[in-house]
Amino acid sequence: MTFTGNPLLQRLQPYPFERLRALTADVVPNPALRPINLGIGEPRHPTPAVLKDALHAAIDAEEGLAAYPATAGTPALRRACADWLQRRYGVTLDPATQVLPTLGSREALFALAQVVIDPRAFVGGVEPVVVCPNPFYQIYEGAALLAGASPWYAPSDPQRNFATAWDRVPDEVWARTRLVYACSPGNPTGAVMTMDEWAHLFELSDRYGFVIASDECYSEIYWGAEPPLGALQAAAALGRRDFARLIMLTSLSKRSNAPGLRSGFVAGDAQLIQAFTLYRTYHGSAMSLAVQRASIAAWSDEAHVEHNRRLYRAKFERVTPMLAEVMDVRWPDAGFYLWAQVPPRFGGRSGGDDTAFARELLAQYNVTVLPGSYLARTQAGHNPGAGRVRMALVAELDECVQAAERIVRFVRG
Protein backbone atom coordinates (compact mmCIF):
# COMPACT_ATOMS: atom_id res chain seq x y z
CA MET A 1 0.00 0.00 0.00
CA THR A 2 1.33 3.45 -0.93
CA PHE A 3 1.94 5.83 1.94
CA THR A 4 -0.20 8.96 1.63
CA GLY A 5 0.16 10.76 4.97
CA ASN A 6 -1.14 14.18 5.84
CA PRO A 7 -2.42 15.80 2.61
CA LEU A 8 -1.73 19.26 4.04
CA LEU A 9 2.00 18.58 3.61
CA GLN A 10 1.46 18.80 -0.14
CA ARG A 11 0.54 22.46 0.27
CA LEU A 12 3.96 23.43 1.60
CA GLN A 13 6.34 25.28 -0.71
CA PRO A 14 10.08 24.52 -0.78
CA TYR A 15 12.02 26.41 1.86
CA PRO A 16 14.06 29.38 0.54
CA PHE A 17 17.39 27.68 1.13
CA GLU A 18 16.23 24.53 -0.67
CA ARG A 19 15.33 26.74 -3.61
CA LEU A 20 18.72 28.44 -3.44
CA ARG A 21 20.51 25.08 -3.46
CA ALA A 22 18.50 24.02 -6.51
CA LEU A 23 19.21 27.35 -8.22
CA THR A 24 22.96 27.03 -7.76
CA ALA A 25 23.35 23.24 -8.00
CA ASP A 26 25.15 23.49 -11.35
CA VAL A 27 27.14 26.63 -10.48
CA VAL A 28 30.89 26.22 -10.07
CA PRO A 29 32.05 29.02 -7.73
CA ASN A 30 35.29 30.80 -8.53
CA PRO A 31 37.89 28.50 -6.90
CA ALA A 32 40.39 31.35 -6.60
CA LEU A 33 38.24 33.08 -3.99
CA ARG A 34 37.34 31.90 -0.51
CA PRO A 35 33.56 31.39 -0.17
CA ILE A 36 31.61 34.02 1.75
CA ASN A 37 28.01 33.26 2.71
CA LEU A 38 25.65 36.21 3.20
CA GLY A 39 22.64 34.03 2.49
CA ILE A 40 21.60 32.55 5.82
CA GLY A 41 20.78 34.67 8.87
CA GLU A 42 22.75 32.60 11.36
CA PRO A 43 24.62 34.71 13.94
CA ARG A 44 28.35 34.01 13.89
CA HIS A 45 29.61 36.29 16.63
CA PRO A 46 31.05 34.35 19.58
CA THR A 47 28.48 33.13 22.11
CA PRO A 48 29.05 35.21 25.28
CA ALA A 49 31.05 33.72 28.12
CA VAL A 50 28.32 34.49 30.66
CA LEU A 51 26.02 32.09 28.83
CA LYS A 52 28.58 29.34 28.19
CA ASP A 53 29.85 29.44 31.79
CA ALA A 54 26.30 29.10 33.11
CA LEU A 55 25.61 26.19 30.75
CA HIS A 56 28.75 24.34 31.83
CA ALA A 57 27.92 24.87 35.49
CA ALA A 58 24.35 23.72 34.94
CA ILE A 59 25.43 20.46 33.31
CA ASP A 60 27.64 19.73 36.33
CA ALA A 61 24.87 20.62 38.81
CA GLU A 62 23.20 17.91 40.89
CA GLU A 63 20.17 17.52 38.61
CA GLY A 64 22.28 18.08 35.46
CA LEU A 65 20.61 16.25 32.61
CA ALA A 66 19.13 13.52 34.84
CA ALA A 67 15.69 15.07 35.43
CA TYR A 68 12.72 15.66 33.17
CA PRO A 69 12.05 19.40 32.81
CA ALA A 70 8.54 20.80 33.23
CA THR A 71 6.80 22.21 30.16
CA ALA A 72 6.17 25.51 31.95
CA GLY A 73 9.83 25.90 32.83
CA THR A 74 11.23 26.76 36.23
CA PRO A 75 9.84 29.71 38.20
CA ALA A 76 13.35 31.20 38.09
CA LEU A 77 13.45 31.24 34.28
CA ARG A 78 9.94 32.66 33.95
CA ARG A 79 10.89 35.36 36.46
CA ALA A 80 14.08 36.19 34.52
CA CYS A 81 12.05 36.56 31.32
CA ALA A 82 9.44 38.74 33.04
CA ASP A 83 12.18 40.88 34.59
CA TRP A 84 13.75 41.37 31.16
CA LEU A 85 10.38 42.44 29.73
CA GLN A 86 10.07 44.99 32.55
CA ARG A 87 13.55 46.41 31.94
CA ARG A 88 13.26 46.38 28.14
CA TYR A 89 9.66 47.43 27.57
CA GLY A 90 8.44 48.74 30.92
CA VAL A 91 5.63 46.17 31.07
CA THR A 92 4.67 44.05 34.06
CA LEU A 93 3.56 40.46 33.53
CA ASP A 94 2.82 37.60 35.91
CA PRO A 95 5.63 35.07 35.37
CA ALA A 96 3.36 32.20 36.42
CA THR A 97 0.53 32.90 33.96
CA GLN A 98 1.80 35.22 31.23
CA VAL A 99 5.27 33.86 30.36
CA LEU A 100 6.19 30.49 28.84
CA PRO A 101 9.70 29.28 27.84
CA THR A 102 10.01 27.81 24.33
CA LEU A 103 12.70 26.11 22.28
CA GLY A 104 13.57 29.27 20.40
CA SER A 105 10.93 31.30 18.55
CA ARG A 106 10.68 29.25 15.36
CA GLU A 107 8.95 26.19 16.81
CA ALA A 108 6.71 28.42 18.93
CA LEU A 109 5.65 30.46 15.89
CA PHE A 110 4.68 27.24 14.17
CA ALA A 111 2.97 25.56 17.12
CA LEU A 112 0.93 28.63 18.02
CA ALA A 113 -1.17 28.25 14.87
CA GLN A 114 -2.17 24.75 16.04
CA VAL A 115 -3.52 26.31 19.24
CA VAL A 116 -5.28 29.28 17.68
CA ILE A 117 -6.91 27.82 14.56
CA ASP A 118 -10.31 26.30 15.42
CA PRO A 119 -11.05 23.30 13.16
CA ARG A 120 -14.77 23.93 13.65
CA ALA A 121 -14.33 27.05 11.54
CA PHE A 122 -14.50 24.80 8.51
CA VAL A 123 -18.22 24.20 9.08
CA GLY A 124 -20.09 25.65 6.10
CA GLY A 125 -16.97 25.55 3.93
CA VAL A 126 -15.46 28.73 5.40
CA GLU A 127 -11.69 28.33 5.54
CA PRO A 128 -9.96 30.37 8.27
CA VAL A 129 -7.27 32.84 7.24
CA VAL A 130 -3.85 33.61 8.67
CA VAL A 131 -2.56 37.05 7.63
CA CYS A 132 1.21 37.51 7.36
CA PRO A 133 3.61 40.10 5.92
CA ASN A 134 4.94 39.87 2.38
CA PRO A 135 7.95 39.47 2.17
CA PHE A 136 7.98 37.22 5.22
CA TYR A 137 9.53 34.42 7.28
CA GLN A 138 8.26 31.22 5.68
CA ILE A 139 7.37 29.53 8.98
CA TYR A 140 4.25 31.74 9.09
CA GLU A 141 3.01 30.24 5.84
CA GLY A 142 3.81 26.67 6.82
CA ALA A 143 2.13 27.09 10.20
CA ALA A 144 -1.03 28.36 8.54
CA LEU A 145 -1.15 25.59 5.94
CA LEU A 146 -0.54 22.74 8.38
CA ALA A 147 -3.21 24.12 10.71
CA GLY A 148 -5.60 23.87 7.76
CA ALA A 149 -5.89 27.62 7.25
CA SER A 150 -5.23 29.73 4.18
CA PRO A 151 -2.33 32.20 4.35
CA TRP A 152 -3.11 35.70 3.08
CA TYR A 153 -0.14 37.89 2.22
CA ALA A 154 -0.58 41.51 3.28
CA PRO A 155 0.83 44.11 0.85
CA SER A 156 4.04 45.93 1.69
CA ASP A 157 4.98 49.54 1.08
CA PRO A 158 8.34 49.99 -0.73
CA GLN A 159 8.29 53.68 0.20
CA ARG A 160 8.41 52.74 3.90
CA ASN A 161 11.14 50.11 3.74
CA PHE A 162 8.59 47.44 2.77
CA ALA A 163 6.60 47.89 6.00
CA THR A 164 3.38 45.87 6.05
CA ALA A 165 0.38 47.88 4.84
CA TRP A 166 -2.24 46.52 7.26
CA ASP A 167 -4.73 49.14 6.02
CA ARG A 168 -4.71 47.53 2.56
CA VAL A 169 -6.06 44.17 3.77
CA PRO A 170 -9.74 43.94 2.69
CA ASP A 171 -12.49 43.74 5.32
CA GLU A 172 -13.68 40.42 3.89
CA VAL A 173 -10.23 38.96 4.64
CA TRP A 174 -10.21 40.32 8.19
CA ALA A 175 -13.65 38.76 8.76
CA ARG A 176 -12.13 35.27 8.18
CA THR A 177 -8.85 35.93 9.97
CA ARG A 178 -8.01 33.89 13.06
CA LEU A 179 -4.33 34.74 13.43
CA VAL A 180 -2.00 37.54 12.31
CA TYR A 181 1.77 37.22 12.24
CA ALA A 182 3.48 40.57 12.69
CA CYS A 183 7.28 40.77 12.50
CA SER A 184 8.93 43.87 13.93
CA PRO A 185 11.79 44.40 13.26
CA GLY A 186 10.95 42.67 10.02
CA ASN A 187 12.72 39.89 8.20
CA PRO A 188 14.10 40.59 5.59
CA THR A 189 13.60 44.35 5.47
CA GLY A 190 14.27 45.49 9.05
CA ALA A 191 11.15 47.69 9.12
CA VAL A 192 9.84 48.53 12.61
CA MET A 193 6.14 48.99 13.35
CA THR A 194 5.04 52.36 14.75
CA MET A 195 2.57 53.06 17.55
CA ASP A 196 -0.05 54.08 14.99
CA GLU A 197 0.39 50.78 13.15
CA TRP A 198 0.02 48.81 16.36
CA ALA A 199 -3.05 50.81 17.37
CA HIS A 200 -4.65 50.05 14.00
CA LEU A 201 -3.88 46.34 14.29
CA PHE A 202 -5.23 46.20 17.86
CA GLU A 203 -8.45 47.90 16.74
CA LEU A 204 -8.85 45.32 13.98
CA SER A 205 -8.24 42.52 16.50
CA ASP A 206 -10.99 43.95 18.73
CA ARG A 207 -13.38 44.20 15.80
CA TYR A 208 -12.77 40.77 14.28
CA GLY A 209 -11.47 38.73 17.22
CA PHE A 210 -8.21 37.43 15.75
CA VAL A 211 -5.01 36.70 17.68
CA ILE A 212 -1.83 38.71 17.03
CA ALA A 213 1.52 36.90 17.18
CA SER A 214 4.35 39.43 17.33
CA ASP A 215 7.68 37.97 16.19
CA GLU A 216 10.38 40.11 17.84
CA CYS A 217 13.50 37.97 17.53
CA TYR A 218 15.50 40.87 15.97
CA SER A 219 14.45 43.44 18.57
CA GLU A 220 17.88 43.85 20.18
CA ILE A 221 19.84 44.65 17.01
CA TYR A 222 19.10 48.32 16.39
CA TRP A 223 20.90 51.58 15.68
CA GLY A 224 19.00 54.54 17.14
CA ALA A 225 18.94 55.89 20.68
CA GLU A 226 15.50 54.35 21.19
CA PRO A 227 15.08 50.59 20.82
CA PRO A 228 12.31 49.27 18.55
CA LEU A 229 8.79 49.46 19.93
CA GLY A 230 7.45 46.09 21.06
CA ALA A 231 3.90 44.79 20.83
CA LEU A 232 3.38 44.45 24.59
CA GLN A 233 4.92 47.89 25.09
CA ALA A 234 2.55 49.42 22.54
CA ALA A 235 -0.44 47.62 24.03
CA ALA A 236 0.36 48.81 27.55
CA ALA A 237 0.84 52.40 26.35
CA LEU A 238 -2.61 52.23 24.75
CA GLY A 239 -4.21 50.98 27.97
CA ARG A 240 -4.45 47.34 26.88
CA ARG A 241 -2.76 45.88 29.95
CA ASP A 242 -4.57 42.53 29.83
CA PHE A 243 -2.87 41.95 26.44
CA ALA A 244 -6.06 40.37 25.08
CA ARG A 245 -5.45 38.19 22.00
CA LEU A 246 -1.79 39.27 21.91
CA ILE A 247 1.32 37.17 22.31
CA MET A 248 4.93 38.16 21.64
CA LEU A 249 7.73 35.74 20.79
CA THR A 250 11.46 36.21 21.16
CA SER A 251 14.65 34.20 21.59
CA LEU A 252 18.32 34.29 22.50
CA SER A 253 19.46 33.26 19.01
CA LYS A 254 20.09 36.76 17.61
CA ARG A 255 20.25 38.71 20.88
CA SER A 256 22.90 36.50 22.47
CA ASN A 257 24.49 34.77 19.44
CA ALA A 258 23.19 31.41 20.61
CA PRO A 259 21.11 29.88 17.79
CA GLY A 260 22.22 26.40 18.84
CA LEU A 261 20.89 26.83 22.38
CA ARG A 262 17.27 26.81 21.12
CA SER A 263 15.96 29.06 23.86
CA GLY A 264 13.26 31.69 23.80
CA PHE A 265 9.93 32.52 25.36
CA VAL A 266 6.44 33.78 24.62
CA ALA A 267 4.47 36.26 26.73
CA GLY A 268 1.13 38.03 26.77
CA ASP A 269 -2.52 37.03 27.08
CA ALA A 270 -2.84 34.67 30.08
CA GLN A 271 -5.62 32.63 28.43
CA LEU A 272 -3.48 32.11 25.34
CA ILE A 273 -0.49 31.13 27.48
CA GLN A 274 -2.63 28.63 29.39
CA ALA A 275 -3.85 27.02 26.16
CA PHE A 276 -0.35 27.04 24.67
CA THR A 277 1.05 25.38 27.81
CA LEU A 278 -1.56 22.61 27.54
CA TYR A 279 -0.69 22.05 23.88
CA ARG A 280 3.04 21.96 24.59
CA THR A 281 2.53 19.44 27.42
CA TYR A 282 1.44 16.96 24.74
CA HIS A 283 3.81 18.34 22.12
CA GLY A 284 6.79 17.35 24.27
CA SER A 285 8.86 20.51 23.91
CA ALA A 286 10.08 21.21 27.43
CA MET A 287 13.41 23.00 27.78
CA SER A 288 16.38 21.22 29.35
CA LEU A 289 17.14 22.35 32.90
CA ALA A 290 20.72 23.09 31.87
CA VAL A 291 19.55 25.29 29.00
CA GLN A 292 17.13 27.01 31.38
CA ARG A 293 19.96 27.95 33.74
CA ALA A 294 22.05 29.27 30.87
CA SER A 295 19.04 31.22 29.62
CA ILE A 296 18.57 32.89 33.00
CA ALA A 297 22.16 34.12 32.83
CA ALA A 298 21.67 35.42 29.28
CA TRP A 299 18.38 37.24 29.93
CA SER A 300 19.91 38.81 33.05
CA ASP A 301 22.93 40.32 31.29
CA GLU A 302 22.89 43.27 28.88
CA ALA A 303 26.62 43.91 28.50
CA HIS A 304 27.05 41.20 25.86
CA VAL A 305 23.99 42.49 23.98
CA GLU A 306 25.40 46.01 23.82
CA HIS A 307 28.71 44.61 22.58
CA ASN A 308 26.85 42.64 19.94
CA ARG A 309 25.12 45.79 18.66
CA ARG A 310 28.47 47.56 18.37
CA LEU A 311 29.82 44.73 16.22
CA TYR A 312 26.84 44.91 13.87
CA ARG A 313 26.97 48.70 13.72
CA ALA A 314 30.61 48.61 12.63
CA LYS A 315 29.70 46.28 9.76
CA PHE A 316 26.78 48.39 8.56
CA GLU A 317 28.92 51.55 8.78
CA ARG A 318 31.56 49.99 6.51
CA VAL A 319 29.49 47.89 4.13
CA THR A 320 26.39 49.99 3.44
CA PRO A 321 28.19 53.00 1.87
CA MET A 322 30.25 50.65 -0.31
CA LEU A 323 27.21 48.83 -1.69
CA ALA A 324 25.23 52.08 -2.02
CA GLU A 325 27.70 53.19 -4.72
CA VAL A 326 26.39 50.48 -7.05
CA MET A 327 22.99 49.38 -5.66
CA ASP A 328 19.84 50.86 -4.14
CA VAL A 329 20.41 49.85 -0.52
CA ARG A 330 20.00 51.61 2.82
CA TRP A 331 20.36 50.98 6.53
CA PRO A 332 17.45 48.96 7.95
CA ASP A 333 15.59 50.27 10.99
CA ALA A 334 16.91 47.22 12.86
CA GLY A 335 18.13 43.66 12.33
CA PHE A 336 21.22 42.42 10.50
CA TYR A 337 19.99 42.24 6.89
CA LEU A 338 20.54 44.49 3.91
CA TRP A 339 17.62 44.46 1.45
CA ALA A 340 19.31 45.53 -1.77
CA GLN A 341 17.82 46.20 -5.19
CA VAL A 342 19.47 44.39 -8.09
CA PRO A 343 20.72 46.78 -10.83
CA PRO A 344 18.66 46.77 -14.07
CA ARG A 345 21.54 45.43 -16.17
CA PHE A 346 20.84 41.97 -14.75
CA GLY A 347 17.46 41.91 -16.49
CA GLY A 348 14.07 41.16 -14.98
CA ARG A 349 10.77 42.99 -14.74
CA SER A 350 11.29 44.96 -11.54
CA GLY A 351 14.82 46.23 -11.82
CA GLY A 352 17.21 43.30 -12.01
CA ASP A 353 16.61 39.58 -11.89
CA ASP A 354 17.43 38.51 -8.32
CA THR A 355 17.96 34.83 -9.21
CA ALA A 356 20.31 35.64 -12.09
CA PHE A 357 22.21 38.02 -9.83
CA ALA A 358 22.61 35.36 -7.12
CA ARG A 359 23.82 32.72 -9.61
CA GLU A 360 26.33 34.97 -11.36
CA LEU A 361 27.68 36.46 -8.13
CA LEU A 362 28.36 32.99 -6.75
CA ALA A 363 29.97 31.82 -9.99
CA GLN A 364 32.22 34.84 -10.47
CA TYR A 365 32.99 35.96 -6.91
CA ASN A 366 32.03 33.04 -4.60
CA VAL A 367 29.61 35.15 -2.54
CA THR A 368 26.20 33.73 -1.60
CA VAL A 369 23.14 35.97 -1.28
CA LEU A 370 19.46 35.01 -1.08
CA PRO A 371 17.08 36.06 -3.90
CA GLY A 372 14.36 38.29 -2.52
CA SER A 373 11.65 36.59 -4.55
CA TYR A 374 12.22 33.45 -2.46
CA LEU A 375 11.12 35.39 0.64
CA ALA A 376 7.79 36.59 -0.77
CA ARG A 377 4.72 35.39 -2.64
CA THR A 378 3.13 36.77 -5.78
CA GLN A 379 -0.05 38.74 -5.12
CA ALA A 380 -2.03 40.43 -7.90
CA GLY A 381 0.72 39.49 -10.35
CA HIS A 382 3.53 41.04 -8.28
CA ASN A 383 6.18 39.51 -6.03
CA PRO A 384 7.43 42.29 -3.70
CA GLY A 385 10.78 40.54 -3.26
CA ALA A 386 11.50 40.28 -6.98
CA GLY A 387 14.51 42.30 -8.05
CA ARG A 388 16.04 42.35 -4.56
CA VAL A 389 18.47 40.22 -2.62
CA ARG A 390 18.87 39.71 1.13
CA MET A 391 22.38 39.98 2.55
CA ALA A 392 22.97 38.81 6.12
CA LEU A 393 25.87 40.70 7.74
CA VAL A 394 26.52 37.91 10.23
CA ALA A 395 30.18 37.15 9.50
CA GLU A 396 33.10 39.04 11.02
CA LEU A 397 33.76 42.61 9.87
CA ASP A 398 36.70 41.82 7.55
CA GLU A 399 34.75 39.07 5.79
CA CYS A 400 31.69 41.31 5.30
CA VAL A 401 33.87 44.10 3.88
CA GLN A 402 35.57 41.62 1.54
CA ALA A 403 32.16 40.41 0.35
CA ALA A 404 31.07 44.00 -0.28
CA GLU A 405 34.24 44.68 -2.29
CA ARG A 406 33.52 41.65 -4.47
CA ILE A 407 29.89 42.68 -4.99
CA VAL A 408 30.96 46.18 -6.02
CA ARG A 409 33.40 44.74 -8.58
CA PHE A 410 30.71 42.32 -9.79
CA VAL A 411 28.08 45.02 -10.32
CA ARG A 412 30.51 47.33 -12.06
CA GLY A 413 31.40 44.49 -14.39
ZIQUI-V914646 format. One line per field, one symbol per residue. ss: DSSP state (H for helix, E for strand, C for the rest). burial: # if it has 16 or more other ideal C-beta (glycine too) atoms within 10 Angstrom, else .. A space follows every 50 residues. Layout:
ss=???
burial=???
//
This chain:
ss=CCCCCCHHHHHCCCCHHHHHHHHCCCCCCCCCCCCEECCCCCCCCCCCHH HHHHHHHHHHCCCCCCCCCCCCCCHHHHHHHHHHHHHHHCCCCCHHHHEE EECCCHHHHHHHHHHHCCHHHHHHHCCCEEEECCCCCCHHHHHHHHCCCE EEECCEEHHHCCEECHHHCCHHHHCCEEEEEEECCCCCCCCCCCHHHHHH HHHHHHHHCCEEEEECCCCCCECCCCCCCCHHHHHHHCCCCCCCCEEEEE EHHHHCCCHHHCCEEEEECHHHHHHHHHHHHHHCCCCCHHHHHHHHHHHC CCHHHHHHHHHHHHHHHHHHHHHHCCCECCCCCECCEEEEECCHHHCCCC CCCHHHHHHHHHHHHCEECEEHHHHCCEECCEECCCCEEEEECCCCHHHH HHHHHHHHHHHHC
burial=...............#..##..##....#......####.#.#.#.##.# ##.##..#..........#.####..######.##..##.#.#.#..### #############.###..........######################. ######....####.#..#....#.##################...##.. ##.##..#.##############...###########..#..######## #########.##########.##..##.##....###############. #..##..##.##..##..##.##..##.#..############..#.#.# #####.###.##.##############.....#############...## ####.###.##..
//
